[in-house]
């Protein structure tokens, strides 16, 4: 089973809520580190990688923000709607911006 943090990132519910397929963890300075990507999910297809650092979600900085609020009210949302994520990739100077379309995901259990 995915942890509570993971579930918040990629929830499948009867209310048509979805995610982008990111399993992330909060970092000490408030940013979110991508722990793993759901294969075939929007984040995977866009090229987001484990180890990437999410610095903004829909224009709001993750630094200094509440992790749960950023996940539940910004990253997660109605399937079929867009979310813009800005990331910093370790070892690279240039930030990356991705606009992903949320979708319902089937998350395989962890082994």
N, C-alpha and C positions, 0 to 999 in steps of 0.2 A: 504494500500500500504506500501511496505517496504521503509525505508528511503533511501536516496542516498548512505549512507554508506553500508547499507544492500545489495542494488542492486549491488554494486561493488563486493561484496563477492560471489554472486550467480546469475550471469547474464545468461540469456538464450538468445542467439542471433542466427541469421540465419547463421553466420559464423562458427558454430560449436564450440563456446567457452562455457566453463562451469566453474563450481566452485565445492566446497566441502561441501557446505551447512552450512556455518558459518556466523552468523550475529555478527559482532564485532564492537567494538568502541575503539578509541585510548585512551590510558592511559597517565597520566601526564608524565611519563618517556619515552614515545615513544613505549612501548610495546602495544600489542593489546589484549584487554580483550574480551573473547567470551561472547556475550550477550545472544544469543540463538542459537540452532541447528535446522536445517531443518530435521524433522522426515524422516527417511529412506535414508537420504543423506550419502555420504561417511564419513563425520565427525561423524555423529550419529552412523553409523554402526561400526566405529572404537573405539567408547567409549569416544570421546571428549565430555566435559560437559560445560554447562554454568558456567561462573566464572573462567574457565581455562585461563591462561595467555600465549599467543603466544609469545615466545622469539626469535624464528628463523624460517625463511621460506627458504627452500632450502639452508641452511647453512648461510644465511645472518641474522645478528642480527636485530631485529625490533627496539631495543632501539637506539634512535638517527636517525632513518630512517624516511623518509616521508611516512605517513600513506597511502596516495593515491598510491604512487609508489609501496609500498609493496603489496597492494591489487590488483591493476590493472596489474602489471607486474610480480608478483611472485605467489600470491595465485590463482588468476584467470588464466586460460589458455585454450588451446585446449582440448576439451573433449577427454578422453581416455589417457591423459598423466599424469604422476605421479608428485606429489609435496610432499616434506618432511617437516613436521611441528614439531617443538620442543615446548613443552609446560611445564609450571610449574603449578602445581595444589596447590592452597592455602591449607596450613596445612600439606603438604607433602614435604619431602626433595628431593626425587628423581625426576628428570625431566623425561618426557615421550617424545618419538619420534614416530611419526606416518608417514607412507608413504601412501598417499591417491591417488586414481585415480580420476581425475576431471571428472565430467559428467554434461550433461545438466540437469537442475533441474526445476521442476515446483514448484513455490513458492506460497503457499496459501496467500491470502490477510490477513493483520492484522485486527483483529476485534476491 
